[in-house]
Each structure stands twice: as structure tokens, then as C-alpha cells.
Amino acid sequence: MPSDQEEMPVIHIAGLVINIGGHLRQRCAWCGAVLDDVELVLTAVPIEQGGQPYPSWPEGGLVAVLGNARWTVENFTESTGLCASLDPAVTT
């Protein structure tokens, strides 16, 4: 069990990847929190990766967010920390 001072990540459900005019955005499908927001025209990649799409979170996958850190979550079985269990006023 974490101590009272330790922050816990919020677990989001990755929604659709939207790319309009080189601006890519992906939000949580449940609460709408921004998971990724990138100006692709300002993103430099090595030449050998030039034709590949920008990596995004798998749609419907679980993404943990703690400050600026984000990572995928496997086998999540608790409702603790899931954005769907938070007060909607906190997640908008």
C-alpha cells in the first residue's frame, strides 16, 4: 500500500488518434484528458523512420499518467486510479 505522500497515477483509456493538418491529438476515451498533443511538422525523426506513422497509444489500451510521465498498463484489475472512478468535475 503506498504512503499518503506518494502520488498514484491516473489510468486512462486511450481514444482515437486524430491527425488534422499535421497536428496529432489523442485523448482519453472516457474523460477526455489529453494523452498526446503533437505538431508533427515540428517533429524531427531519423531519415530511416521518415515514412513511419508517429507512435501513439493503442486505441482502447490503458495509459497511466503521473505528471508528465505516461506508460502503458497491462493486466489492470483494480478500479483504484481509473479515471472512470473519479469525480467528472476533476477530469474535465
Secondary structure as a PSIPRED ss2 file (coil, helix, strand):
# PSIPRED VFORMAT (PSIPRED V4.0)

   1 M C   1.000  0.000  0.000
   2 P C   1.000  0.000  0.000
   3 S C   1.000  0.000  0.000
   4 D C   1.000  0.000  0.000
   5 Q C   1.000  0.000  0.000
   6 E C   1.000  0.000  0.000
   7 E C   1.000  0.000  0.000
   8 M C   1.000  0.000  0.000
   9 P C   1.000  0.000  0.000
  10 V E   0.000  0.000  1.000
  11 I E   0.000  0.000  1.000
  12 H E   0.000  0.000  1.000
  13 I E   0.000  0.000  1.000
  14 A E   0.000  0.000  1.000
  15 G E   0.000  0.000  1.000
  16 L E   0.000  0.000  1.000
  17 V E   0.000  0.000  1.000
  18 I E   0.000  0.000  1.000
  19 N E   0.000  0.000  1.000
  20 I E   0.000  0.000  1.000
  21 G C   1.000  0.000  0.000
  22 G C   1.000  0.000  0.000
  23 H E   0.000  0.000  1.000
  24 L E   0.000  0.000  1.000
  25 R E   0.000  0.000  1.000
  26 Q E   0.000  0.000  1.000
  27 R E   0.000  0.000  1.000
  28 C E   0.000  0.000  1.000
  29 A C   1.000  0.000  0.000
  30 W C   1.000  0.000  0.000
  31 C C   1.000  0.000  0.000
  32 G C   1.000  0.000  0.000
  33 A C   1.000  0.000  0.000
  34 V E   0.000  0.000  1.000
  35 L E   0.000  0.000  1.000
  36 D E   0.000  0.000  1.000
  37 D E   0.000  0.000  1.000
  38 V E   0.000  0.000  1.000
  39 E E   0.000  0.000  1.000
  40 L H   0.000  1.000  0.000
  41 V H   0.000  1.000  0.000
  42 L H   0.000  1.000  0.000
  43 T C   1.000  0.000  0.000
  44 A C   1.000  0.000  0.000
  45 V C   1.000  0.000  0.000
  46 P C   1.000  0.000  0.000
  47 I H   0.000  1.000  0.000
  48 E H   0.000  1.000  0.000
  49 Q H   0.000  1.000  0.000
  50 G C   1.000  0.000  0.000
  51 G C   1.000  0.000  0.000
  52 Q C   1.000  0.000  0.000
  53 P C   1.000  0.000  0.000
  54 Y C   1.000  0.000  0.000
  55 P C   1.000  0.000  0.000
  56 S C   1.000  0.000  0.000
  57 W C   1.000  0.000  0.000
  58 P C   1.000  0.000  0.000
  59 E C   1.000  0.000  0.000
  60 G C   1.000  0.000  0.000
  61 G C   1.000  0.000  0.000
  62 L E   0.000  0.000  1.000
  63 V E   0.000  0.000  1.000
  64 A E   0.000  0.000  1.000
  65 V E   0.000  0.000  1.000
  66 L E   0.000  0.000  1.000
  67 G C   1.000  0.000  0.000
  68 N C   1.000  0.000  0.000
  69 A E   0.000  0.000  1.000
  70 R E   0.000  0.000  1.000
  71 W E   0.000  0.000  1.000
  72 T E   0.000  0.000  1.000
  73 V E   0.000  0.000  1.000
  74 E C   1.000  0.000  0.000
  75 N C   1.000  0.000  0.000
  76 F C   1.000  0.000  0.000
  77 T C   1.000  0.000  0.000
  78 E C   1.000  0.000  0.000
  79 S C   1.000  0.000  0.000
  80 T C   1.000  0.000  0.000
  81 G C   1.000  0.000  0.000
  82 L E   0.000  0.000  1.000
  83 C H   0.000  1.000  0.000
  84 A H   0.000  1.000  0.000
  85 S H   0.000  1.000  0.000
  86 L C   1.000  0.000  0.000
  87 D C   1.000  0.000  0.000
  88 P H   0.000  1.000  0.000
  89 A H   0.000  1.000  0.000
  90 V H   0.000  1.000  0.000
  91 T H   0.000  1.000  0.000
  92 T C   1.000  0.000  0.000
